[in-house]
Amino acid sequence: MSLATLDRPRTAAQLHAVAPAPARETPTQQPRLRPVPEGTEARGFVLYVGIDEAKAAADGVDLSQLVEALKAVTAQLAPSAETYAAVALAPRSAGGRDVDVVRLALQDPAALAKHRQEPEPEEVRAEGVVIDISRKRVVIDDENAGLTYKEFELLQYLVLREGRTIERAELIAKLWADSEEEAPNERTIDVHVRRLRSKLGAYEDIVRTVRGAGYRFDRHADVAIRYASTPSPDVF
């Protein structure tokens, strides 16, 4: 068919003959829950919200206000509902969508399965410190630091709370709560930290002493952290 034929005016009868039949309207379907396996029942749901503090501030709200507002709406619509909120922590350099980072940090099964299928990036030999939380190891200038289990736990606890000063009493309560070992006193904590620092060598100052308060992990340019799918240690 030529362009001239397409541009030729048509009669009303011709237009009526080629007019498409009106589409049938289908009733709007309400979203439904997926079928649950036999012998189970739905006991609630999880709503992942992806938003960092900067975006929240730009919207005129902070994360705690947003959480409380969502809790209030839930209480209004379903007074018998129980709510629990956790904030997901991630390194500032973590890429990807906020909601995907949240799902992975809070161990959403579907997100974890997808993450396991993704090939791990090839390791690049370089100077500096790699704190690999996913593999429970510390590599210094391409050499394994040889930390003990408790030394790594101590470092990991500080790393996951980057920038916050942790008191000695908190370290004892959290790291020895379920341990068969006898809980140390605060002076013994200093010994553990001293041994940890000795194995960090030239990078010992990443574990900083806050005089009269406790210890803090400070990020350095030559320190890389590989995060596992660790649940957030802080909750609202």
Disulfide bonds with the S-S distance in Angstrom:
none
